């Protein structure tokens, strides 16, 4: 191909800067490497560094290299530009280049800003893109149905973001707005950073949340809501902040009360929760639903964040008492029942003259009167029964289907390039020719560390002088991009659909119109034409109205399959009657999967039993694997799934086809466990979420290298016709974390209890725990390396909740907290 280009250039005796760039720099690279390579080169151009004899400049770089960026992006995603219906197929190459240039400029601005301090520039990038699209939707330039929250993994490259924007089903107005964003940025020179910290809801409210929020506004923005766990109380607090100091989601802007005038100057918000871990969750919710990256919420010891629009204090009741209530414009009291009766705190409520929203799922009569006496009345109530009625807490069996990737040749190629560069540069030798960079600056132990290293200023300095290292950098980013775009085997999705289509109502969620066509043709071949027309409803990515299709499927079908993309059916569209969901996994793992389960598998009558299949690809070819890294990714993903499943009583089963996947799966598990054990703690960071971390530790402990697959041996949750779901759920509200397994303590601890109390009656355990917790202000407990045989103990449910909460905070087994309490009691008795 490059020879043809050169012959054509010879005929005309003219070559453009972009063509010279292709001839000199791109022709020797895999086409899938072009986008990340162009991104790295764009940074050099922005720094005023000449790129060979190409004459590329900041004025024309994007438009000149756009055609090559477009071709490379399509290649990395296995997209035919001539046949695809995705935006990348119809877009002008110059527009592709301008958008990529604009995002790279934004990334550079973030890195060099004196005010922004974000560890993840990719998160900041996606926040600005999301808010820009929302702004267009609010201005009615884009239909809200065309808006989708863009989510990217940490340290994503610009090519990752470009793939998310242009290699997914998008409307023409979405793409048009993106083009206008690039044009405006390039013509005005105005930084897009101004949008970054503005509180805008990127998630719409559920109907009951709209009712609650409206009632709070009608009450003069002073009141409390009594809403059951998992029904969305936090959303109300975020909506109050967005309403006062930013914007609600476009679907909810009809709730905006124009008479509530935001305070001028620097307004103050105080968010109060009884535990620091809950405040950390609030900071994550700022990230997830207000699109304010979490890094921006972690200033001044993580207790206070100062934004361009105002100040937010994340305080526990103790910290609030220490600092006194500031003249806050808005106070949000989360899980208020935990501290309303605390000594000294009630009087602070008397000082709140402005707006206050109290949130709780367990407000008793005494607490309610305490709030009402201070002019904070109940404005809304939503019980567990209400939540079950609208299907917020789904009841389903969840299966994770592990299948081979759909064609692994592209992954093999880029993996080989990564491995070669990894071995060459792991020791930091790339720094040899750069005096300002040390080997330590650019050395790494894992592919994860390498992905971080190539984003550093030191690595960028090396790239300016070392072409081979720049190629390695683009190879790493290219592998991440390829893995995030490669599809799991669609044949498994099609066969699952065929298995259920005659007896169930299935919702099948895919990524693109091309995938819809593939599954549709499979079904057409297996079903006769009449049955196909009778059972299959397709929601195309063009002009079809997904709401109408969902309504038609609910009302007119007794069985069959509703097939569409996750962006059209998985977000914002509720299907009330489906009892089987089949979801094609994408490259990113985020909690929207749980919401997708809930939205598809509604449970309005409280009786439906449903099944959800999450079809997920894994590399099965040795040449396509980076075994240790892919294995750690797999185990982390599985741990996240298990924790999510436990949160709504649907612990997943892991399934795989024999031979095709099981051998590869065992290899990935073995190398993943080995990598975690050998690399921790210096070169492996455990997941931030304590529950996911505990689950991952458990998986590593359970792994038997000489046995069968660990994941395939795990038991998930199945429906028990005799199970009383309501009573189980109510208990889960009392016992922190909703864990069903009993607390177990060692026989040695029971012997100590008998020695100091004269009996081993387990009822004495309550007394020992209660006394120890009341007398010791701060405890530190470690897991025992060796424990004797254990026995289960029963605690008062409230006390059990306290123990489990403390155990979770300290990342120890609950039984160790009980054993510690018994040891303290024994020491005091024998002193």
Secondary structure, DSSP 8 states (H G I E B T S, - for coil): -HHHHHHHHHHHT---HHHHHIIIIITTS-GGGHHHHHHHHHHHHHTT---TTS---TTTHHHHHHHHHHHHHHHHTT--TTT--SHHHHS-HHHHHHHHHHHHHHHHHHHH-SS---S-HHHHHHHHHHHHHHHHHHTTSS-GGG-------TT--HHHHHHHHHSS---HHHHHHHHHHHHHHHHH---GGGGTT--B--S---HHHHHHHHHHHHTTSEEEEEE-TTS-HHHHHHHHHHHHHSB--GGGGGG--TTS---SSSEEEEEE-SSHHHHHHHHHHHHHHS---GGGG-BTTTTEEE-SSEEEEEE-HHHHHHH-----SEEEETTGGGTTTSTTHHHHHTT--SEEEEEES---HHHHHHHHTTT--EEEEE-HHHHHHTTSS--EEEEEEEEEBS--HHHHHHHHHHHHHHHHHTTSGGGGG-TT--HHHH--SSHHHHHHHTTSHHHHHHHHH-HHHHHHHHHHHHHHHHHHH--B-HHHHHHHHHHHTTTSEEEEEESSHHHHHHHHHHHHHHS-HHHHHHHEEE--SSS--HHHHHHHHHHH-SSEEEEEEHHHHSSS---SS--EEEEE--S---THHHHHHHHHS--TTS---EEEEEEEEE--SGGG--HHHHHHHHHHHHHHHHHHHHHTT---EEEE-TTTTHHHHHHHHHHHHHHHHHHTTTT----SSHHHHHHHHHHHHH--TTSS-HHHH-------TT--HHHHHHHHHHSGGG--S-EEEEHHHHHHHHHHHSS--THHHHHHHHHHHHH-SS------SS---EEEE---HHHHHHHHHHHHHHTS-HHHHHHHHHHHHHHHHH-
